Amino acid sequence: MSNVKSILTGVFIATLLMGCEPPEEAPIRLTSRERIRIDTLANQQIDSLRIKMDSICEHIYQDLLSRAVDSLVKVRKMEEDKLRARIQRENQ
């Protein structure tokens, strides 16, 4: 009985999956005037955000730079430690 239940569940799921097709995208056709308007609006929003983004970048730049340098130094230190350990083993 459990086996029949499993088969029926599998068939049900397979049927559902076969019925699922990606939705068809509606063709969007814009006039040149609409495209120009969209570009204008997008550029206005980008220009207003650019000031905020630049301010945020200036604010976090030093912290990000310090973290990056610290990370690189840590990696190089680990590599140096491995090399020193290998040299010590070879000299013994």
DAPE-V62947 format. One record per helix or strand of 2 or more residues. SS is the DSSP state (alpha for helix, beta for strand). FROM is the first residue (numbers start at 1). TO is the last residue. If there is no record, write none. Layout:
<<SS	FROM	TO> <SS	FROM	TO>>
This chain:
<<alpha	2	19> <alpha	32	91>>
